[in-house]
Every structure is written in C-alpha cells, then in structure tokens.
Amino acid sequence: MPDRVVDTRLFRYALASAEHGSFRRAAAALHVQHSALSRGVRSLEHRLGTQLFERYHAGIRPTPAGDRFLEEATLGFDHLRRAMQRVEALQRCEHGELTVGVSLPFALLSDLFERFRKDYGGISIEVVESASAASSALVQQRRMDLAFVTKAQRPEASQSLHLRDERMVVVLPQSHPLAGARSLTLGDLHSERFVLCAEGLGPDIEEYLIQLMAKQAGVPRVQMHRVGLCSLINMVATGFGVTLVVGRPPCTAADGVVIVPLAGRHVIPVKAVWMESNPNPALRALLNIVREFI
C-alpha cells in the first residue's frame, strides 16, 4: 500500500512543475536542484500510487489523475496559506478577542481602554461586569482573559498588578441634612441606609463598611440592588438611601444628589489579575498598555 504521509515540499514541487510545464524551470523558480525536484515528484507519485505527469522531450503535462490531484492540492494550499496568515496576524495582534472582567466603575479605566483601542483596533473586547471574587474565579477558569478587581486571589499560576488606589466619596440626596458638609466620616453615616450595586464594586464596598463601621457603631444597614451605578445614583436622589462610590460618579449631572468626600484615607485598590498560562497574544498587548498606566 502506498505511504500516505507526504512531505509538504513534494506538493510544492508538483504545483510548481505544473505551473511551469517543466521540472527544470520549476526547480529554478523554487531555487532547488533539478534532480532533487524530479526525485521529489517521483516520490510523491510513488506514495500516491499513480503517475501525475506525462514526460516528453519538450517538458511535462499533468495526467488526468494529476489534473484532479493538483486541483485539490491547490485548494488545500490556499487554505493552509490563509490559516498561516491568520495565525501570524493573531500573533501581531492585528485581530483577536479579549474577555475582560470589570469590578469597578468603567470610567476609571476609560483612558486605558481608549489607548488600547487606538493601538489595537482590530481586537474585539467583551467587557463583563461582576464582583471581584466572581471575576477572579472566571480568570482562573480561563473564561476571562483579565479582570480589573479590588482584591486579587493568588492561586499559584495567577498574576496580579496593582495599578493605583482610588478614593471613595459619599453620594447623598440633595435634601439630606448632611448634604452641605465639606467632608464626612463613616461615623457620621452610622444611622444611614446604604444602597449598593449587587454586582461590580458593591460587594467589596459592603465588606469594607462592615469591617470599619462594626467596630464603631454596629453593623451598617446595607441593601443591595441589581441595577447599574447610574440607576443607583438616581435611586439615591429619590430617597432610597446613601451610597459610596469610587472616583467621580458617572452620573454627576443627576438631579437631586450631592457628592461629599470621605475624611481620612478611605481608598479602594485597583488591580489587574490574569493567568500566566493564558497564551492569548491580545492579553499580552493589553498588559503592555496596563503597565504604562501604573
């Protein structure tokens, strides 16, 4: 039975021979020895169990079997060439895909992503909002490429990078008795109902409040809502409670709220987490941009 395992060079030899109508001219075009190319075509014919070319004094021409074989081989090489080009483009980050988890207001990362989109516009980015613990778990499961979180879980194969610390501020209804304060402490807010987002940064802020306020005035009253931050701020304006946000709120134009700084060092760290074993070239490109923003 003919050997079906074929060196791809032999396909190139056969395709070039058909194109040039001569083994000698094909060898010159491929910069190989004429004898090596001729032996290669004979080896291919032997492995396929059929004659691909008729030899005559003026050159060569494909047999009917050779015509069919070369037609299929050309299609195969076109697919192979496109596959190689696509892989090379992926390695150059000309296109690709990224899934990024965000556990804090996206506005804090807008400059970073604007730079990334400018440099790597061909990469498609899916942004998923979730709490820090959930984002870290999804990164470990390789369902996310990278996550921006406040607390980084550190399994052996993961990496984390501290970008910066962001200050927290209080968002109050405009009619609130403390709305005119220049700054507030958490002690000033011990009797308030805090409303927080159930996803994103909400669970981390809840944990922060419990750790600090429980020592001073008992467990804080916290109510979680499955809404986005803009909706939450509008809820504050209508009297649902007060909230804490990191950085400048995205809905500063919302009627009926005021923003008051928290006195003292009340900050939330911003960290990037990823798996070192993740081979996605687009992840490496994003990490290069992240490091520039530290």
Backbone torsions as a table, in degrees:
resi	resn	phi	psi	omega
1	MET	NA	135.2	-179.0
2	PRO	-62.2	146.2	176.2
3	ASP	-73.6	121.1	-176.5
4	ARG	-91.0	-6.9	178.4
5	VAL	-82.6	112.7	-170.2
6	VAL	-121.6	132.1	173.0
7	ASP	-63.5	131.4	-178.3
8	THR	-63.3	-22.7	176.8
9	ARG	-59.9	-34.0	-178.4
10	LEU	-66.1	-34.6	174.5
11	PHE	-63.4	-42.9	179.1
12	ARG	-62.1	-40.1	178.5
13	TYR	-61.3	-44.9	-177.5
14	ALA	-67.1	-43.0	-179.4
15	LEU	-64.3	-42.4	179.0
16	ALA	-66.5	-37.3	179.5
17	SER	-63.8	-43.6	177.8
18	ALA	-64.7	-38.8	-178.9
19	GLU	-66.2	-40.4	-174.2
20	HIS	-95.5	-11.6	179.0
21	GLY	67.9	18.9	-177.1
22	SER	-164.1	136.4	175.7
23	PHE	-66.4	-39.1	-177.5
24	ARG	-64.3	-47.6	179.8
25	ARG	-66.4	-35.6	177.8
26	ALA	-65.2	-41.2	179.2
27	ALA	-63.1	-41.0	178.9
28	ALA	-64.1	-40.8	-178.9
29	ALA	-66.3	-34.0	-178.6
30	LEU	-92.1	-3.5	179.8
31	HIS	60.8	45.6	175.4
32	VAL	-127.6	166.2	178.1
33	GLN	-67.6	139.8	178.6
34	HIS	-58.2	-42.0	-178.6
35	SER	-65.7	-36.6	-179.8
36	ALA	-66.5	-41.5	179.7
37	LEU	-67.2	-43.4	-179.7
38	SER	-61.5	-44.1	177.5
39	ARG	-63.5	-37.5	-179.7
40	GLY	-63.6	-43.0	179.1
41	VAL	-65.2	-40.7	178.3
42	ARG	-64.0	-37.6	178.3
43	SER	-64.8	-40.1	178.3
44	LEU	-64.0	-44.2	178.6
45	GLU	-60.3	-40.6	180.0
46	HIS	-64.2	-42.4	-177.9
47	ARG	-69.5	-32.7	178.3
48	LEU	-82.3	-18.4	179.1
49	GLY	77.5	24.6	179.5
50	THR	-155.3	157.5	178.4
51	GLN	-85.8	128.2	-179.2
52	LEU	-93.7	-27.9	-175.7
53	PHE	-131.6	145.0	166.9
54	GLU	-91.9	129.7	178.4
55	ARG	-98.3	133.7	173.5
56	TYR	-147.5	172.5	-167.2
57	HIS	-62.0	-28.8	-176.7
58	ALA	-88.8	-8.0	-179.1
59	GLY	151.9	-142.2	-178.6
60	ILE	-137.4	159.9	170.7
61	ARG	-149.5	148.5	-176.6
62	PRO	-67.0	144.3	169.6
63	THR	-76.1	169.5	174.8
64	PRO	-54.9	-41.9	177.1
65	ALA	-65.0	-38.2	178.7
66	GLY	-64.6	-40.5	177.4
67	ASP	-57.2	-47.5	-178.0
68	ARG	-65.8	-43.1	-179.6
69	PHE	-62.7	-46.2	-177.3
70	LEU	-66.2	-33.5	177.3
71	GLU	-62.1	-47.1	-180.0
72	GLU	-69.5	-40.0	-179.3
73	ALA	-63.2	-37.3	178.4
74	THR	-62.2	-43.2	177.6
75	LEU	-61.8	-42.2	-179.5
76	GLY	-63.0	-41.7	179.6
77	PHE	-68.8	-33.3	176.0
78	ASP	-63.1	-43.6	177.8
79	HIS	-63.6	-42.8	-179.9
80	LEU	-62.9	-43.2	-179.9
81	ARG	-63.2	-43.2	178.6
82	ARG	-64.9	-38.0	178.6
83	ALA	-63.4	-42.2	179.3
84	MET	-66.2	-40.7	178.1
85	GLN	-63.6	-38.7	-179.8
86	ARG	-67.1	-42.0	178.4
87	VAL	-63.3	-42.4	179.1
88	GLU	-63.3	-39.5	178.2
89	ALA	-66.0	-37.4	176.6
90	LEU	-63.0	-42.5	179.7
91	GLN	-65.2	-30.5	177.5
92	ARG	-85.6	-0.5	-179.2
93	CYS	61.6	31.5	174.4
94	GLU	-76.1	-24.4	170.2
95	HIS	-154.7	170.0	-176.6
96	GLY	153.0	-172.1	-177.2
97	GLU	-139.0	144.9	176.5
98	LEU	-135.5	139.8	169.5
99	THR	-115.6	121.0	-173.5
100	VAL	-121.3	127.7	175.3
101	GLY	-90.2	141.0	179.9
102	VAL	-129.9	120.0	-179.3
103	SER	-114.9	20.6	177.6
104	LEU	-148.4	167.8	-176.4
105	PRO	-54.6	130.2	-176.5
106	PHE	-61.8	-27.2	-179.9
107	ALA	-57.9	-27.9	179.1
108	LEU	-69.1	-16.5	-177.0
109	LEU	-113.4	5.4	-171.7
110	SER	-61.4	-40.8	179.8
111	ASP	-64.3	-40.0	-179.5
112	LEU	-62.7	-47.4	-178.0
113	PHE	-72.8	-29.4	175.3
114	GLU	-63.1	-41.5	177.7
115	ARG	-65.7	-43.0	-179.7
116	PHE	-63.0	-44.5	-179.9
117	ARG	-63.5	-34.2	178.3
118	LYS	-67.4	-41.9	-176.6
119	ASP	-83.7	-28.7	-174.1
120	TYR	-134.5	58.2	-175.5
121	GLY	-64.5	-18.1	-179.2
122	GLY	-83.3	-6.9	-179.0
123	ILE	-90.9	126.9	178.6
124	SER	-84.7	130.4	-177.7
125	ILE	-116.6	126.4	170.0
126	GLU	-105.0	124.1	179.9
127	VAL	-104.4	128.4	-178.6
128	VAL	-121.8	120.9	178.2
129	GLU	-88.6	129.1	175.9
130	SER	-161.3	168.9	178.6
131	ALA	-68.0	160.9	-175.8
132	SER	-56.8	-45.1	-178.0
133	ALA	-62.8	-42.6	-179.9
134	ALA	-66.5	-42.2	179.3
135	SER	-62.3	-44.6	179.6
136	SER	-61.3	-40.4	179.0
137	ALA	-64.5	-40.8	179.9
138	LEU	-67.0	-34.5	175.1
139	VAL	-64.3	-44.2	179.9
140	GLN	-63.5	-32.5	178.8
141	GLN	-83.4	0.3	-178.9
142	ARG	63.1	26.7	172.9
143	ARG	-92.4	-11.2	169.3
144	MET	-129.1	147.1	177.7
145	ASP	-83.1	-37.4	-177.4
146	LEU	-155.8	151.2	177.1
147	ALA	-136.2	143.2	172.8
148	PHE	-100.7	114.5	-171.7
149	VAL	-132.6	175.8	175.2
150	THR	-101.1	-24.3	177.9
151	LYS	-132.0	127.5	-176.3
152	ALA	-101.6	121.5	170.4
153	GLN	-75.6	141.2	-173.0
154	ARG	-120.9	69.1	168.3
155	PRO	-65.9	163.2	-171.3
156	GLU	-55.8	-36.7	-172.7
157	ALA	-91.8	0.0	-176.1
158	SER	-97.0	162.2	178.1
159	GLN	-129.1	152.1	175.3
160	SER	-140.7	156.2	-177.1
161	LEU	-141.1	125.1	179.1
162	HIS	-85.1	119.7	-178.0
163	LEU	-86.3	-53.3	-177.8
164	ARG	-174.5	175.3	173.1
165	ASP	-108.1	141.3	178.8
166	GLU	-118.7	135.5	-179.6
167	ARG	-77.2	150.9	176.0
168	MET	-99.6	148.1	175.4
169	VAL	-130.8	161.0	179.5
170	VAL	-99.4	136.1	173.4
171	VAL	-110.4	120.9	-176.1
172	LEU	-120.5	155.8	169.3
173	PRO	-63.6	145.7	-178.2
174	GLN	-60.5	-27.3	-178.7
175	SER	-86.6	0.9	-175.8
176	HIS	-68.1	142.3	179.1
177	PRO	-58.8	-26.2	-179.8
178	LEU	-94.0	5.5	-174.3
179	ALA	-62.1	-25.0	-178.6
180	GLY	-90.4	2.3	-178.0
181	ALA	-69.1	147.1	177.5
182	ARG	-77.8	-30.1	174.6
183	SER	-158.3	162.5	-178.1
184	LEU	-135.5	151.6	170.7
185	THR	-102.9	165.3	175.8
186	LEU	-65.4	-28.2	175.7
187	GLY	-63.4	-33.9	177.4
188	ASP	-63.8	-22.2	-173.2
189	LEU	-106.0	14.1	-171.7
190	HIS	-62.0	-26.4	-178.0
191	SER	-96.8	3.0	-175.7
192	GLU	-83.7	155.7	168.4
193	ARG	-92.9	123.0	177.9
194	PHE	-93.6	130.4	173.9
195	VAL	-109.4	132.0	-175.1
196	LEU	-136.3	158.7	175.1
197	CYS	-75.6	137.2	179.6
198	ALA	-70.2	-24.5	177.6
199	GLU	-109.0	-175.4	177.5
200	GLY	62.0	-130.8	-173.3
201	LEU	-83.5	-12.7	-174.7
202	GLY	-50.8	-53.9	-179.3
203	PRO	-59.6	-34.0	178.9
204	ASP	-70.0	-40.1	177.6
205	ILE	-66.7	-39.0	176.9
206	GLU	-58.9	-46.8	178.9
207	GLU	-61.3	-40.0	179.3
208	TYR	-62.3	-45.7	179.9
209	LEU	-62.4	-44.5	-178.7
210	ILE	-62.4	-43.3	-178.1
211	GLN	-63.7	-40.7	-175.0
212	LEU	-87.4	-43.3	-173.3
213	MET	-79.3	-28.1	-179.0
214	ALA	-61.7	-29.9	179.3
215	LYS	-72.1	-24.7	-172.9
216	GLN	-104.9	-46.4	-170.3
217	ALA	-138.9	24.5	-179.6
218	GLY	85.5	178.9	-177.3
219	VAL	-68.9	129.8	-179.3
220	PRO	-70.6	154.8	175.1
221	ARG	-85.8	117.2	-176.9
222	VAL	-127.6	133.3	174.9
223	GLN	-125.6	124.9	-178.8
224	MET	-93.6	141.6	179.6
225	HIS	-129.3	139.1	179.7
226	ARG	-88.1	66.1	179.3
227	VAL	-134.6	165.6	174.0
228	GLY	-77.8	169.8	-174.9
229	LEU	-64.1	-38.5	179.6
230	CYS	-62.6	-43.2	178.1
231	SER	-64.6	-38.3	-179.8
232	LEU	-62.3	-42.0	-179.9
233	ILE	-65.9	-37.6	175.1
234	ASN	-65.3	-32.9	175.5
235	MET	-66.4	-37.9	174.6
236	VAL	-59.5	-42.7	-178.7
237	ALA	-61.2	-28.9	-178.0
238	THR	-96.5	9.8	170.6
239	GLY	96.6	13.4	179.3
240	PHE	-68.7	-24.5	-177.9
241	GLY	153.9	-160.8	176.3
242	VAL	-115.9	165.4	177.8
243	THR	-143.8	164.1	173.5
244	LEU	-113.7	137.8	176.0
245	VAL	-130.9	162.0	179.6
246	VAL	-104.6	129.6	-178.6
247	GLY	72.3	-160.8	179.9
248	ARG	-81.3	126.7	179.9
249	PRO	-58.4	146.0	-179.0
250	PRO	-73.4	-12.8	-176.5
251	CYS	-118.1	51.5	-176.6
252	THR	-64.8	-18.2	-180.0
253	ALA	-87.0	-0.2	-178.2
254	ALA	-63.4	131.0	179.0
255	ASP	-71.2	145.4	170.0
256	GLY	89.4	10.2	176.9
257	VAL	-129.1	156.4	172.7
258	VAL	-128.9	155.2	-178.6
259	ILE	-116.4	124.6	-177.7
260	VAL	-125.0	129.2	179.0
261	PRO	-65.2	151.1	171.6
262	LEU	-87.3	128.9	178.1
263	ALA	-71.4	146.0	180.0
264	GLY	90.8	-176.6	-177.2
265	ARG	-94.0	81.5	176.1
266	HIS	-105.5	97.5	-175.1
267	VAL	-128.6	156.6	175.0
268	ILE	-119.6	126.7	178.1
269	PRO	-74.3	147.1	174.5
270	VAL	-111.6	119.9	-176.8
271	LYS	-129.3	150.7	172.3
272	ALA	-107.6	135.1	178.1
273	VAL	-128.0	143.9	179.3
274	TRP	-158.2	167.5	177.2
275	MET	-96.8	127.3	-179.2
276	GLU	-61.8	-27.9	-177.3
277	SER	-79.2	-6.5	-178.4
278	ASN	-70.8	118.7	-175.1
279	PRO	-88.5	3.1	-174.7
280	ASN	-60.1	116.0	179.4
281	PRO	-60.4	-31.5	179.3
282	ALA	-64.6	-31.0	176.4
283	LEU	-63.7	-43.0	179.5
284	ARG	-63.1	-37.7	178.2
285	ALA	-64.2	-43.1	179.0
286	LEU	-64.8	-40.6	179.1
287	LEU	-62.3	-36.3	176.4
288	ASN	-60.2	-40.9	178.5
289	ILE	-69.2	-41.9	179.6
290	VAL	-56.5	-45.3	-177.4
291	ARG	-64.2	-28.8	177.6
292	GLU	-70.6	-21.6	-176.7
293	PHE	-96.2	4.2	178.2
294	ILE	-75.2	NA	NA
